[in-house]
């Protein structure tokens, strides 16, 4: 009965547009983060890009929360709208935390597996963006979204492997020579792993929304 009633009421589908904008900023943030991990003199410039994109994402997140309060009929459950918005914001927030930690340690070069993890982050962010882009027509995109969730899981598993291998390599290289290098490097690996986890959260929220609407 509720679904029938909602079908008769005008719906505020502006949420889809805001989600799409937010996901695009997350994907751009991932590219900027990869630029940071490429090292060299451009680290500060790419870090500033991540910060700028995070500010833009925060503005959209605030807009979503205001719209949830003001909108009578939403395209799907209000808690799901807030949850997806938070997941998107958490992902780019974690990218910013990563760049801040890199700036704190004034790093300009990175381990090869850190760079590989940055590539995984870009791939995962692109998957998340594609999934969010499909939400306006989620019923017909159900199978494709499910396939992207599987791909996201595989990327998260790859990131976990790179994290573990990278931390082990750091330990073997620095355990008796430069313990501080191990501490710093392992912390960067942990932050990168958390970025992938937050991107997987986006995929899980999209999947939950699609299931609830079937």
C-alpha positions in Angstrom: 0.0 0.0 0.0 2.8 2.4 0.9 4.6 1.8 -2.4 1.3 2.4 -4.3 0.7 5.6 -2.4 4.3 6.8 -3.1 3.8 6.1 -6.8 0.9 8.6 -6.9 2.8 11.4 -5.1 5.4 13.7 -6.7 8.9 12.6 -5.9 12.0 14.6 -5.3 14.5 12.9 -7.5 17.1 15.7 -7.0 18.8 13.2 -4.6 20.0 11.2 -7.5 21.7 14.2 -9.0 23.4 15.0 -5.7 24.6 11.5 -5.3 26.0 11.5 -8.8 27.9 14.7 -8.2 29.2 13.4 -4.9 30.4 10.1 -6.4 32.2 12.1 -9.2 34.0 14.1 -6.5 35.0 10.8 -4.8 36.4 9.5 -8.1 38.3 12.8 -8.7 39.7 12.6 -5.2 41.0 9.1 -5.9 42.8 10.3 -9.0 44.3 13.2 -7.0 45.4 10.8 -4.2 47.1 8.6 -6.8 48.9 11.7 -7.9 50.1 12.2 -4.4 51.4 8.6 -4.2 53.4 9.1 -7.4 55.7 11.3 -5.3 58.0 14.0 -6.2 57.6 17.8 -6.1 53.9 17.6 -7.1 52.8 15.9 -3.8 51.7 19.2 -2.2 49.7 20.2 -5.3 47.9 16.9 -5.5 47.2 17.0 -1.8 45.7 20.4 -2.2 43.4 19.0 -4.9 42.2 16.3 -2.5 41.5 19.0 0.1 39.5 21.1 -2.3 37.5 18.1 -3.6 36.7 17.1 0.0 35.4 20.6 0.7 33.1 20.4 -2.3 31.9 16.9 -1.2 31.1 18.3 2.3 28.9 20.9 0.7 26.9 18.3 -1.2 26.6 16.1 2.0 25.2 19.1 3.8 22.8 19.8 0.9 21.6 16.2 1.0 20.9 16.3 4.8 18.9 19.5 4.4 16.9 18.1 1.5 16.1 15.0 3.5 14.5 17.1 6.2 12.6 19.3 3.8 11.3 16.7 1.4 8.0 15.0 1.9 8.4 12.1 -0.6 11.9 10.8 -1.1 12.9 8.3 -3.9 13.8 5.7 -1.2 14.0 5.4 2.5 15.5 8.4 4.3 17.9 6.4 6.3 19.3 4.9 3.1 19.7 8.4 1.6 21.6 9.5 4.7 23.6 6.3 4.8 24.7 6.6 1.2 25.6 10.2 1.6 27.6 9.5 4.7 29.4 6.6 2.9 30.4 8.9 0.0 31.6 11.5 2.4 33.5 9.1 4.5 35.4 7.8 1.5 36.7 11.2 0.5 37.3 12.2 4.1 39.6 9.2 4.4 41.5 10.2 1.3 42.0 13.6 3.0 43.2 12.0 6.2 45.7 10.0 4.1 47.1 13.1 2.5 47.3 14.9 5.8 49.3 12.0 7.3 51.6 12.1 4.2 52.0 15.8 4.7 52.7 15.4 8.4 55.6 13.1 7.6 56.7 15.2 4.6 56.9 12.2 2.4 58.0 12.6 -1.3 58.6 9.0 -2.3 56.5 5.9 -1.7 56.8 2.1 -1.7 55.8 0.3 -5.0 52.9 -1.5 -3.3 51.6 1.8 -2.0 51.5 3.0 -5.6 49.7 -0.2 -6.5 47.1 0.4 -3.8 46.6 3.9 -5.1 45.7 2.3 -8.5 43.3 0.0 -6.8 41.7 3.0 -5.1 41.2 4.7 -8.5 39.6 1.5 -9.8 37.4 1.1 -6.8 36.2 4.8 -6.9 35.4 4.4 -10.6 33.3 1.3 -9.8 31.5 3.2 -7.0 30.8 6.1 -9.4 29.4 3.7 -12.0 27.1 2.1 -9.4 25.8 5.5 -8.2 25.2 6.6 -11.8 22.9 3.6 -12.2 20.7 4.4 -9.2 18.1 6.5 -11.1 17.2 3.4 -13.1 18.2 0.9 -10.4 15.6 -1.8 -11.2 16.8 -2.3 -14.8 20.4 -2.0 -13.7 20.1 -4.5 -10.9 22.2 -7.2 -12.5 24.9 -4.8 -13.6 25.1 -3.3 -10.1 25.4 -6.8 -8.6 28.3 -7.5 -11.0 30.0 -4.3 -9.9 29.7 -5.2 -6.2 31.5 -8.5 -7.0 34.3 -6.5 -8.7 34.5 -4.2 -5.7 34.9 -7.2 -3.4 37.8 -8.4 -5.5 39.5 -5.0 -5.4 39.1 -4.9 -1.6 40.7 -8.3 -1.4 43.6 -7.2 -3.7 44.1 -4.1 -1.5 44.3 -6.3 1.6 46.9 -8.5 0.0 49.0 -5.4 -1.1 48.7 -4.0 2.4 49.9 -7.2 4.1 52.7 -7.7 1.6 53.8 -4.1 1.8 53.9 -4.0 5.6 55.9 -7.2 5.7 58.4 -5.9 3.1 58.7 -2.7 5.2 59.4 -4.7 8.3 62.0 -6.9 6.7 63.7 -3.9 5.1 63.8 -1.6 8.2 63.5 -3.7 11.4 67.1 -3.4 12.3 68.1 -0.3 10.3 65.3 2.3 10.6 62.4 1.3 12.7 60.8 4.7 12.3 60.6 4.2 8.6 58.6 1.0 9.3 56.2 2.9 11.6 55.6 5.7 9.1 55.2 3.4 6.2 52.9 1.0 7.9 50.7 3.9 8.9 50.4 5.0 5.3 49.5 1.5 4.3 46.8 1.4 6.9 45.3 4.7 5.7 45.3 3.5 2.1 43.5 0.2 3.1 40.9 2.3 4.9 40.2 4.3 1.8 39.4 1.0 -0.1 37.2 -0.1 2.8 35.2 3.2 2.7 34.7 2.8 -1.1 33.5 -0.8 -0.5 31.0 0.7 2.0 29.6 2.8 -0.9 29.0 -0.3 -2.9 27.4 -2.1 0.0 25.0 0.9 0.5 24.0 1.0 -3.1 23.4 -2.8 -3.1 21.2 -2.5 0.0 19.2 0.3 -1.6 18.6 -1.8 -4.8 17.5 -4.8 -2.8 15.1 -2.7 -0.7 13.5 -1.3 -3.9 13.0 -4.7 -5.7 
